[in-house]
Amino acid sequence: MANTPQSKKRARQNERRNDINKARRSRIRTFLRKVEEAIASGDAGVAKAALEAAQPELARGITKGVLHKNTVARKMSRLSSRVKALSN
């Protein structure tokens, strides 16, 4: 349990940040799920649009510290190759 005033404040801040980061992760997962569903449906146009909408959200996840940059790079690479395969 937090004893010092500083540790009590940090505990409060961590609680707030956790809620914010949870919402950000959820938002990112929603965008990724839309891309996955578009790929599963086989519609290349919708999948491409969903991927373009997901890219800035993933990039924002990096800048906000929610996701690691290599994780985002891997996800983007794999999704974009799958979307590209749909159009061929």
WOJOTA-V76613 format. One record per pair of residues at least 24 apart in sequence whose C-alpha atoms are under 10 Angstrom apart, sorted by the first residue. I is the first residue (numbers start at 1). GAP is how many residues later the second one is. D is the distance in Angstrom with one decimal. If there is no record, write none. Layout:
BEGIN
I,GAP,D
I,GAP,D
END
This chain:
BEGIN
18,48,10.0
20,46,9.7
21,40,9.0
21,43,8.4
21,44,8.6
21,45,6.3
21,46,9.7
22,44,8.7
24,33,8.9
24,34,9.8
24,36,9.0
24,37,7.2
24,40,8.9
24,42,7.5
24,43,9.8
25,32,9.7
25,33,9.4
25,36,7.6
25,41,6.9
25,42,8.3
27,27,9.7
27,30,8.0
27,31,9.6
27,34,9.7
28,26,7.4
28,27,9.5
28,28,9.6
28,29,6.0
28,30,6.4
28,31,9.8
28,32,9.1
28,33,7.6
28,38,9.9
28,39,9.8
29,25,9.2
29,28,9.6
29,29,9.3
30,24,8.9
31,24,8.9
31,26,7.7
31,27,8.8
32,25,9.4
32,26,8.9
32,43,9.0
32,44,9.6
32,47,8.8
35,44,7.8
35,45,9.7
35,47,10.0
35,48,8.6
36,43,8.1
36,46,9.4
36,47,9.3
38,45,8.9
39,40,8.9
39,43,7.4
39,44,6.5
39,45,10.0
39,46,9.6
39,47,7.4
40,46,9.8
42,41,9.1
42,44,6.7
42,45,9.1
43,40,9.2
43,43,7.5
43,44,8.5
44,38,9.8
44,39,6.6
44,40,8.0
44,41,8.8
44,42,5.5
44,43,5.5
44,44,9.2
45,38,9.0
45,41,9.1
45,42,8.2
46,37,9.6
47,32,9.5
47,33,9.3
47,35,9.3
47,36,6.2
47,37,9.3
47,39,8.5
47,40,9.6
48,31,9.7
48,32,8.2
48,34,10.0
48,35,6.3
48,36,8.2
48,38,9.4
48,39,9.1
49,34,9.9
50,33,9.8
51,25,8.4
51,28,7.6
51,29,7.3
51,32,8.0
52,28,9.5
55,25,10.0
END
